[in-house]
Amino acid sequence: MTVGTVHVLDLETGNLRSLSNALTKLGYEVKWVKKPSDGLDIAEILLFPGVGNFGHVVTELRNRGFVEPLRTYIASGRPIMAICVGLQAFFSGSTESPGVKGIGLIPAEVQKFNDSTKSVPHIGWNSAYVANVADEGLYGLRSDSKYYYVHSYRADVEAPLREGWTVAIGNYNGEEFVGAMCKDNVFATQFHPEKSGVAGLKVIQAFLQGNRVSKVPAPQTETLKRNIGLTKRVIACLDVRTNDDGDLVVTKGDQYDVREKGATTDVGGKVRNLGKPVEVAERYYLQGADEVTFLNITSFRNCPLVDTPMLDILKKTSETVFVPLTIGGGIRDVVDPDGTKISALDVASLYFRSGADKVSIGSDAVLAAEQFYAKGEELSGDTPLETISSAYGAQAVVVSVDPKRVYVSSKESTSHHVIKTAYPGPNGEEYVWYQCTIKGGRELRDLDVRQLVTAVEKMGAGEILLNCIDKDGTNSGFDLELINDVKSAVKVPVIASSGAGKPEHFLEVFEETTTDAALGAGMFHRNEYKVADVKNYLSGHGLLVRNDSQLAL
């Protein structure tokens, strides 16, 4: 049953489908506003989402003639809610885009996070607690809830406070920033409520219903104070491919072999079928997964733009799963069977419009890194990674890395970066380097993992999904040496992957490395453990995790 209509600015940036799905879930009809004449003058409630680069979003506003109509709308007293870069656009400018003027409701410039002590972008689930006790508070915010953030630039808390705004504070390793703010009819969140589970849906619902919470205090109890800050992310990964009957299924491999063992034929056994992707994804969401990643490992298509089954999976999943969705596989420049050239940016854009929040690039990132070094560490600007990052922001681009251990007897025996390992090789070798691979681990390249992650960070990658071929499917725990080595080389967040077999492995990786997130697959698919089992185990050992299971719409 439709309870009302919401107008949403459509600047064709980021994942608008998830916001539309959230509004539909809450019973509202969505009207898209691509230009001021699309009903902005009659809108009763307006949402202003923004994803990616500050300059790109604000320039789109200006080019489409929105700036003055937006000011007129705000002056009319009608409610408006801005999200992420939408919040930042209300400031006078950003160091992300020097010379580009914002709307200017707040005379201050948005600044980049200090990356000397933490990973940037700031990605994950963090708090938003009210700083000043006002007569009226903020819509639906809870000091004991977590909300999903993904951004490299943050607004200073003091600037809106000076202008009379009620401010909810986020805290990232001691650096405070505006998590949300409200004044009169204007409400804005740095976090993505449409991707913040039930807690985020309740924020949107409260805004749409006009329910501002009165006198919400800052955390007073020691329990709430300990809850402040970024949580440890637990990610569920679904390897998706066609089985022998041509249906897309969730599967899992051992060293990337997804077929059953013990087959007598040359081609191996049947592809492991561990469930239907949409159903499995929703199950993990309900269990508390902080993100869901789809890795499309179907043999590469002629053109991803006609891969409608995978696009349908994203569309259907985003209708019921309100946490971030990542899609990997086929994000590259392609040529249609009819000869039409289609850019990786166009492919990524289609995935974003279908419900993805991030895209993951694998083999093409390795090839781009090789090109980067061949040109004397010069950026070309036209690789898939660079073009997508430039359009949608670094936070929308994940690089999936598939390294393999190569044991050597000494540092001098290879030109590649080596580490001394606590796990000697088959002939007692004490050193190891991690060789990059492409095509699902089937092809080795003369590039080590440190060279790769250093290059892709410069190209605009916002996150590293760090797999390990040697650990894949072993259930023996993550490769801690690999993770620590990569974390020491980059500033962007790193997701530990490959080898998880029990909750203890997640505790181990979070305690013995500085990884930002950890990913599980087979242990969840086989129903040996639920996502909630891992998070409860981590919480029981004093780690901060998101747990909004007590909330209900």
C-alpha positions as CSV (number, residue, x, y, z in Angstrom):
1,M,0.0,0.0,0.0
2,T,1.4,3.4,-1.0
3,V,1.4,5.9,1.8
4,G,2.9,8.8,-0.1
5,T,5.2,10.1,-2.8
6,V,8.8,11.1,-2.6
7,H,10.7,13.1,-5.3
8,V,14.4,12.0,-5.7
9,L,17.1,13.9,-7.6
10,D,18.5,11.7,-10.2
11,L,22.0,12.9,-11.2
12,E,22.8,9.4,-12.6
13,T,25.5,8.8,-10.1
14,G,25.9,5.7,-7.9
15,N,23.3,3.2,-6.8
16,L,19.9,4.8,-7.0
17,R,18.1,1.5,-7.2
18,S,18.8,0.7,-3.6
19,L,17.3,4.0,-2.4
20,S,14.3,3.4,-4.6
21,N,13.9,-0.1,-3.1
22,A,14.2,1.3,0.4
23,L,11.5,3.9,-0.3
24,T,9.3,1.2,-1.9
25,K,9.9,-1.1,1.1
26,L,8.6,1.7,3.4
27,G,5.5,2.1,1.2
28,Y,6.3,5.2,-0.8
29,E,6.1,5.9,-4.5
30,V,9.3,7.3,-6.1
31,K,9.2,10.2,-8.6
32,W,12.5,10.9,-10.3
33,V,13.7,14.4,-10.9
34,K,16.3,14.7,-13.6
35,K,15.7,18.3,-14.3
36,P,13.9,21.1,-12.3
37,S,10.8,20.9,-14.5
38,D,10.3,17.2,-13.4
39,G,8.1,18.2,-10.5
40,L,10.5,20.0,-8.2
41,D,8.1,22.9,-7.8
42,I,5.3,20.6,-6.6
43,A,7.4,18.1,-4.6
44,E,6.3,17.8,-1.0
45,I,9.4,15.7,0.1
46,L,12.7,15.7,-1.7
47,L,15.7,13.4,-1.4
48,F,19.1,14.4,-2.7
49,P,21.5,11.4,-2.9
50,G,25.1,11.8,-4.1
51,V,27.8,9.3,-4.8
52,G,31.4,9.8,-5.9
53,N,33.3,12.9,-6.6
54,F,32.2,16.3,-5.0
55,G,33.1,18.2,-8.1
56,H,31.2,15.8,-10.4
57,V,28.0,15.9,-8.3
58,V,28.0,19.7,-7.8
59,T,28.9,20.3,-11.5
60,E,26.0,18.1,-12.5
61,L,23.7,20.2,-10.3
62,R,24.8,23.3,-12.0
63,N,24.7,22.0,-15.5
64,R,21.2,20.8,-15.0
65,G,20.1,24.1,-13.5
66,F,19.3,22.7,-10.0
67,V,21.2,25.1,-7.7
68,E,18.8,28.0,-7.6
69,P,15.7,25.8,-7.7
70,L,17.1,23.8,-4.7
71,R,17.7,27.0,-2.8
72,T,14.1,28.1,-3.5
73,Y,12.9,24.6,-2.4
74,I,14.8,24.9,0.9
75,A,13.5,28.4,1.5
76,S,9.9,27.2,1.0
77,G,10.2,25.1,4.2
78,R,9.5,21.8,2.5
79,P,11.5,18.9,3.9
80,I,14.7,17.8,2.1
81,M,17.1,15.0,3.0
82,A,20.6,14.7,1.5
83,I,22.8,11.6,1.5
84,C,26.6,11.3,1.4
85,V,28.0,13.7,-1.2
86,G,24.5,15.3,-1.0
87,L,25.4,16.4,2.5
88,Q,28.8,17.6,1.4
89,A,27.2,19.7,-1.4
90,F,25.6,21.9,1.3
91,F,29.0,23.2,2.3
92,S,30.8,26.0,0.4
93,G,33.4,23.6,-1.2
94,S,35.7,20.6,-0.8
95,T,39.4,20.0,-1.1
96,E,38.5,17.1,-3.3
97,S,37.5,19.5,-6.0
98,P,39.4,22.9,-5.6
99,G,37.5,25.8,-7.2
100,V,34.2,24.0,-7.4
101,K,31.6,25.9,-5.2
102,G,29.0,24.0,-3.2
103,I,25.5,25.2,-2.4
104,G,26.9,27.1,0.5
105,L,24.4,26.5,3.3
106,I,27.4,26.1,5.6
107,P,30.4,28.4,5.0
108,A,33.1,25.8,5.4
109,E,35.2,23.4,3.2
110,V,35.0,19.6,3.4
111,Q,38.4,18.1,4.1
112,K,40.1,14.7,3.4
113,F,40.5,12.3,6.3
114,N,44.0,12.1,7.8
115,D,45.4,8.8,6.4
116,S,48.5,8.7,8.5
117,T,46.9,6.6,11.2
118,K,44.1,4.8,9.3
119,S,42.8,3.5,6.0
120,V,41.1,5.9,3.6
121,P,38.4,5.8,2.3
122,H,36.5,5.4,5.5
123,I,34.4,2.3,4.7
124,G,32.2,0.4,7.1
125,W,29.7,0.6,9.9
126,N,30.2,3.5,12.3
127,S,28.2,5.6,14.8
128,A,26.3,8.8,14.6
129,Y,25.6,10.2,18.1
130,V,24.1,13.6,18.8
131,A,26.6,16.3,19.9
132,N,24.3,19.0,21.3
133,V,21.0,18.4,23.2
134,A,18.5,20.4,21.2
135,D,14.8,21.0,21.6
136,E,14.5,18.8,18.5
137,G,16.9,16.0,17.7
138,L,17.6,14.0,14.6
139,Y,15.3,11.6,12.7
140,G,15.5,8.0,14.0
141,L,19.1,8.0,15.0
142,R,20.2,5.7,17.8
143,S,23.5,6.0,19.7
144,D,23.6,2.2,20.0
145,S,23.1,1.6,16.2
146,K,25.6,1.5,13.4
147,Y,25.3,3.1,10.0
148,Y,27.2,2.4,6.7
149,Y,29.7,5.0,5.6
150,V,31.9,5.1,2.5
151,H,33.8,8.3,1.9
152,S,37.3,9.8,1.9
153,Y,36.3,13.4,2.7
154,R,34.5,14.6,5.9
155,A,32.8,17.7,7.2
156,D,34.2,19.3,10.3
157,V,31.7,19.2,13.3
158,E,32.3,22.8,14.5
159,A,31.2,24.5,11.3
160,P,27.5,23.4,11.3
161,L,27.3,23.8,15.1
162,R,28.3,27.4,14.8
163,E,25.4,27.9,12.3
164,G,22.8,26.4,14.7
165,W,22.6,22.9,13.2
166,T,22.0,19.8,15.3
167,V,24.9,17.5,14.6
168,A,25.4,13.8,15.0
169,I,29.1,12.9,15.3
170,G,31.0,10.1,13.7
171,N,34.4,9.1,15.0
172,Y,37.0,7.4,12.9
173,N,40.1,6.5,14.9
174,G,39.8,9.7,17.0
175,E,39.0,12.0,14.0
176,E,35.5,13.4,14.4
177,F,33.3,14.3,11.5
178,V,29.6,15.1,10.7
179,G,27.7,11.9,10.6
180,A,24.4,13.6,10.2
181,M,23.0,17.1,10.7
182,C,19.6,18.8,10.8
183,K,18.3,22.4,10.8
184,D,14.7,23.4,10.3
185,N,13.5,21.5,7.2
186,V,16.9,20.3,6.1
187,F,18.3,16.9,7.1
188,A,21.5,15.3,5.8
189,T,23.4,12.1,6.5
190,Q,27.0,11.3,5.6
191,F,26.2,7.6,5.9
192,H,24.0,5.7,3.5
193,P,20.7,4.9,5.3
194,E,19.5,2.9,2.4
195,K,22.5,0.6,2.9
196,S,22.4,0.6,6.7
197,G,20.0,-2.3,7.3
198,V,17.0,-1.8,9.5
199,A,18.6,1.0,11.5
200,G,19.0,3.0,8.2
201,L,15.5,2.2,7.0
202,K,14.2,3.6,10.4
203,V,16.1,6.8,9.8
204,I,14.5,7.3,6.3
205,Q,11.1,6.3,7.7
206,A,11.3,8.8,10.6
207,F,12.3,11.6,8.1
208,L,9.4,10.8,5.8
209,Q,7.0,10.8,8.7
210,G,8.4,14.0,10.1
211,N,9.3,12.3,13.4
212,R,12.2,14.2,14.9
213,V,13.4,12.7,18.2
214,S,13.4,15.1,21.0
215,K,16.4,15.7,23.2
216,V,18.7,12.8,22.1
217,P,21.7,12.9,24.4
218,A,25.3,11.9,23.6
219,P,26.3,8.5,24.9
220,Q,26.5,8.6,28.7
221,T,27.0,5.0,29.8
222,E,30.3,3.2,29.4
223,T,28.6,0.6,27.2
224,L,27.5,3.2,24.7
225,K,30.9,4.9,24.8
226,R,32.6,1.6,24.0
227,N,30.2,1.3,21.0
228,I,31.5,4.5,19.4
229,G,33.7,3.9,16.3
230,L,34.2,1.7,13.3
231,T,33.2,-1.9,13.6
232,K,35.0,-5.0,12.3
233,R,33.2,-5.9,9.0
234,V,32.2,-9.5,8.3
235,I,31.5,-10.0,4.6
236,A,29.7,-13.0,3.0
237,C,31.0,-13.9,-0.5
238,L,29.0,-15.8,-3.1
239,D,30.9,-17.3,-6.0
240,V,28.2,-17.4,-8.8
241,R,28.5,-19.4,-12.0
242,T,26.4,-21.5,-14.3
243,N,26.1,-25.1,-13.4
244,D,25.9,-28.0,-15.9
245,D,22.2,-27.3,-16.5
246,G,22.9,-23.6,-17.4
247,D,21.4,-22.2,-14.1
248,L,23.3,-19.6,-12.0
249,V,24.1,-21.1,-8.6
250,V,26.3,-20.3,-5.6
251,T,29.3,-22.6,-5.6
252,K,32.7,-22.9,-3.9
253,G,36.0,-24.2,-5.0
254,D,39.2,-25.6,-3.6
255,Q,42.2,-23.7,-5.1
256,Y,39.5,-22.3,-7.4
257,D,38.3,-25.8,-8.6
258,V,34.5,-25.7,-8.1
259,R,33.7,-29.2,-9.3
260,E,32.9,-32.2,-7.1
261,K,35.8,-34.5,-6.3
262,G,36.0,-38.2,-7.2
263,A,34.7,-37.9,-10.7
264,T,35.8,-40.5,-13.3
265,T,35.5,-38.2,-16.3
266,D,38.3,-36.0,-17.7
267,V,36.2,-32.9,-17.1
268,G,35.6,-33.6,-13.4
269,G,32.4,-33.8,-11.4
270,K,29.4,-31.5,-11.4
271,V,29.7,-27.9,-10.4
272,R,29.0,-27.7,-6.7
273,N,25.5,-26.3,-6.2
274,L,25.2,-24.5,-2.8
275,G,22.0,-22.6,-3.4
276,K,20.3,-19.9,-5.4
277,P,22.1,-16.6,-5.3
278,V,19.2,-14.3,-4.3
279,E,18.0,-16.6,-1.6
280,V,21.5,-17.2,-0.2
281,A,22.3,-13.4,-0.2
282,E,19.1,-12.7,1.7
283,R,19.8,-15.4,4.3
284,Y,23.2,-13.8,5.0
285,Y,21.7,-10.4,5.3
286,L,19.2,-11.6,7.9
287,Q,22.1,-13.3,9.7
288,G,23.8,-9.9,10.0
289,A,26.3,-9.8,7.2
290,D,27.8,-6.4,6.8
291,E,28.2,-6.7,3.1
292,V,27.5,-9.2,0.4
293,T,29.9,-9.8,-2.5
294,F,29.0,-11.6,-5.7
295,L,31.9,-12.9,-7.7
296,N,30.6,-13.9,-11.2
297,I,33.0,-16.8,-12.1
298,T,31.0,-18.0,-15.1
299,S,33.4,-18.4,-18.0
300,F,33.7,-14.9,-19.5
301,R,30.8,-13.8,-21.6
302,N,31.1,-12.2,-25.0
303,C,29.5,-9.1,-23.5
304,P,28.4,-8.5,-19.9
305,L,25.7,-6.1,-21.1
306,V,23.6,-9.0,-22.2
307,D,24.3,-11.1,-19.1
308,T,20.8,-10.5,-17.9
309,P,20.7,-13.4,-15.4
310,M,23.4,-11.7,-13.3
311,L,21.8,-8.3,-13.6
312,D,18.5,-9.8,-12.5
313,I,20.2,-11.3,-9.5
314,L,21.5,-7.8,-8.5
315,K,18.1,-6.3,-9.1
316,K,16.2,-8.9,-7.1
317,T,18.8,-9.0,-4.3
318,S,18.7,-5.2,-3.8
319,E,14.9,-5.4,-3.2
320,T,15.4,-7.2,0.1
321,V,19.1,-6.8,1.1
322,F,19.8,-3.4,2.5
323,V,23.6,-3.6,3.0
324,P,26.3,-2.9,0.4
325,L,26.5,-5.2,-2.6
326,T,29.7,-5.8,-4.6
327,I,29.8,-7.4,-8.0
328,G,33.0,-8.8,-9.6
329,G,33.6,-10.5,-13.0
330,G,33.5,-9.1,-16.5
331,I,34.1,-5.4,-15.5
332,R,36.2,-4.6,-18.5
333,D,36.3,-3.1,-22.0
334,V,34.4,-5.5,-24.3
335,V,33.4,-5.8,-27.9
336,D,29.8,-6.9,-28.6
337,P,29.4,-9.8,-31.1
338,D,28.2,-7.2,-33.6
339,G,31.4,-5.3,-33.2
340,T,30.2,-2.5,-30.9
341,K,32.8,-1.4,-28.4
342,I,31.6,-1.0,-24.9
343,S,33.7,0.5,-22.2
344,A,34.3,-0.9,-18.7
345,L,32.7,2.3,-17.4
346,D,29.5,1.5,-19.3
347,V,29.6,-2.0,-17.9
348,A,30.1,-0.8,-14.4
349,S,27.3,1.8,-14.8
350,L,24.9,-0.9,-15.7
351,Y,25.8,-2.9,-12.6
352,F,25.4,0.2,-10.5
353,R,21.9,0.8,-12.0
354,S,21.0,-2.8,-11.3
355,G,21.8,-2.5,-7.6
356,A,25.6,-2.8,-7.1
357,D,27.3,-0.4,-4.8
358,K,30.9,-1.4,-5.7
359,V,32.5,-3.2,-8.6
360,S,35.4,-5.6,-8.3
361,I,38.2,-5.7,-10.9
362,G,40.6,-8.6,-11.0
363,S,42.6,-9.7,-14.1
364,D,42.3,-6.3,-15.8
365,A,43.8,-4.6,-12.7
366,V,46.9,-6.8,-13.0
367,L,47.3,-6.0,-16.7
368,A,46.8,-2.3,-16.0
369,A,49.5,-2.5,-13.3
370,E,51.9,-4.1,-15.7
371,Q,51.2,-1.3,-18.2
372,F,51.8,1.2,-15.4
373,Y,55.3,-0.1,-14.6
374,A,56.1,-0.5,-18.3
375,K,55.5,3.2,-18.8
376,G,57.7,4.2,-15.9
377,E,54.9,4.3,-13.3
378,E,52.9,6.7,-15.4
379,L,49.1,6.7,-15.2
380,S,47.3,6.4,-18.5
381,G,43.9,7.6,-17.3
382,D,42.0,5.2,-19.6
383,T,42.2,1.9,-17.8
384,P,38.9,0.4,-16.5
385,L,40.0,1.1,-12.9
386,E,40.9,4.7,-13.5
387,T,37.8,5.6,-15.6
388,I,35.3,4.0,-13.1
389,S,37.1,5.5,-10.1
390,S,37.1,9.0,-11.7
391,A,33.3,8.8,-12.4
392,Y,32.1,7.1,-9.3
393,G,34.8,7.7,-6.7
394,A,37.5,5.4,-5.4
395,Q,35.1,4.0,-2.8
396,A,33.1,2.3,-5.6
397,V,36.1,0.3,-7.0
398,V,37.5,-2.8,-5.4
399,V,40.6,-4.6,-6.8
400,S,40.4,-8.4,-6.3
401,V,43.9,-9.8,-5.9
402,D,44.7,-13.5,-6.4
403,P,48.3,-14.2,-5.4
404,K,50.2,-17.4,-5.0
405,R,53.2,-18.2,-2.8
406,V,56.5,-18.7,-4.4
407,Y,59.2,-20.0,-2.1
408,V,62.8,-18.9,-2.5
409,S,66.0,-19.8,-0.6
410,S,67.2,-16.2,-0.2
411,K,66.2,-12.5,-0.8
412,E,68.8,-12.3,-3.5
413,S,67.4,-15.2,-5.5
414,T,64.5,-13.0,-6.9
415,S,64.0,-9.4,-7.9
416,H,60.6,-9.4,-6.3
417,H,59.6,-8.2,-2.8
418,V,60.0,-11.1,-0.3
419,I,59.2,-11.7,3.3
420,K,60.7,-14.2,5.7
421,T,58.0,-16.8,6.4
422,A,57.2,-18.7,9.6
423,Y,56.1,-21.6,7.3
424,P,59.1,-22.9,5.3
425,G,58.7,-24.2,1.8
426,P,58.9,-27.8,0.7
427,N,62.7,-27.7,0.6
428,G,63.0,-25.7,3.8
429,E,63.0,-22.3,2.0
430,E,62.7,-19.5,4.5
431,Y,61.6,-16.7,2.1
432,V,58.5,-16.3,0.0
433,W,57.1,-13.8,-2.5
434,Y,53.5,-13.6,-3.7
435,Q,53.1,-13.9,-7.4
436,C,50.0,-12.3,-9.0
437,T,47.7,-14.3,-11.2
438,I,44.9,-13.7,-13.7
439,K,42.0,-15.6,-15.2
440,G,40.9,-17.1,-11.9
441,G,44.4,-18.2,-10.9
442,R,45.1,-20.1,-14.1
443,E,47.8,-17.8,-15.5
444,L,50.9,-16.6,-13.6
445,R,52.3,-13.1,-14.1
446,D,55.8,-11.6,-13.4
447,L,54.3,-9.2,-10.9
448,D,54.4,-9.5,-7.1
449,V,51.5,-8.5,-4.9
450,R,53.2,-5.5,-3.4
451,Q,53.8,-4.1,-6.9
452,L,50.2,-4.7,-7.8
453,V,48.5,-3.1,-4.7
454,T,50.9,-0.1,-4.9
455,A,50.0,0.5,-8.5
456,V,46.2,0.1,-8.2
457,E,46.1,2.4,-5.2
458,K,47.7,5.1,-7.4
459,M,45.2,4.3,-10.1
460,G,42.2,5.0,-7.9
461,A,41.3,1.7,-6.2
462,G,39.4,2.3,-3.0
463,E,39.7,-1.1,-1.5
464,I,41.7,-4.4,-1.9
465,L,40.0,-7.8,-1.8
466,L,43.0,-9.9,-0.8
467,N,42.5,-13.5,-1.7
468,C,45.2,-16.3,-1.5
469,I,45.2,-19.2,-3.8
470,D,47.2,-21.4,-1.4
471,K,44.5,-20.9,1.3
472,D,41.4,-21.1,-0.8
473,G,39.1,-23.9,0.4
474,T,41.5,-25.1,3.0
475,N,39.5,-23.9,6.1
476,S,42.8,-23.4,7.8
477,G,42.7,-19.7,8.4
478,F,43.8,-16.6,6.6
479,D,47.3,-16.0,5.4
480,L,48.3,-13.5,8.1
481,E,51.8,-12.9,6.6
482,L,50.3,-11.9,3.3
483,I,47.7,-9.6,4.9
484,N,50.2,-7.8,7.1
485,D,52.6,-7.3,4.1
486,V,49.9,-5.8,2.0
487,K,48.5,-3.6,4.8
488,S,52.0,-2.2,5.3
489,A,52.1,-1.2,1.6
490,V,48.8,0.7,1.1
491,K,46.5,3.2,2.8
492,V,43.2,1.9,1.4
493,P,41.2,-0.6,3.3
494,V,42.0,-4.3,2.8
495,I,39.5,-7.2,3.0
496,A,41.0,-10.5,4.1
497,S,39.8,-13.4,2.1
498,S,40.5,-17.2,1.6
499,G,40.9,-19.8,4.3
500,A,38.2,-19.0,6.8
501,G,36.8,-22.2,8.3
502,K,35.5,-21.2,11.8
503,P,34.9,-18.1,13.9
504,E,38.3,-18.3,15.5
505,H,39.9,-17.5,12.2
506,F,38.1,-14.2,12.1
507,L,39.2,-13.3,15.6
508,E,42.8,-14.3,14.7
509,V,42.9,-12.1,11.6
510,F,41.5,-9.1,13.4
511,E,43.8,-9.5,16.4
512,E,47.0,-10.3,14.5
513,T,46.7,-8.0,11.5
514,T,45.3,-4.5,10.9
515,T,42.9,-5.7,8.2
516,D,39.7,-3.7,7.8
517,A,37.3,-6.5,7.1
518,A,37.3,-10.3,6.7
519,L,35.3,-12.4,4.2
520,G,33.8,-15.9,4.5
521,A,32.2,-18.2,2.0
522,G,32.3,-22.0,2.3
523,M,31.8,-22.2,6.0
524,F,28.6,-20.2,5.6
525,H,27.4,-22.0,2.4
526,R,27.8,-25.4,4.0
527,N,25.8,-24.2,7.1
528,E,28.7,-25.1,9.4
529,Y,28.4,-21.6,10.9
530,K,26.1,-18.6,10.5
531,V,27.3,-15.1,10.0
532,A,25.8,-14.3,13.4
533,D,28.0,-17.0,15.0
534,V,31.1,-15.2,13.8
535,K,29.9,-11.8,15.0
536,N,28.8,-13.1,18.4
537,Y,32.2,-14.8,18.8
538,L,34.0,-11.6,18.0
539,S,31.8,-9.5,20.3
540,G,32.3,-12.1,23.1
541,H,36.0,-11.4,22.7
542,G,35.7,-7.7,23.0
543,L,35.7,-6.7,19.3
544,L,33.2,-4.1,18.1
545,V,30.7,-5.4,15.6
546,R,27.4,-4.3,14.2
547,N,24.4,-5.9,15.8
548,D,21.0,-4.4,15.1
549,S,19.1,-7.7,15.5
550,Q,16.9,-6.0,18.1
551,L,15.5,-3.5,15.6
552,A,12.4,-4.0,13.6
553,L,10.5,-1.8,11.2
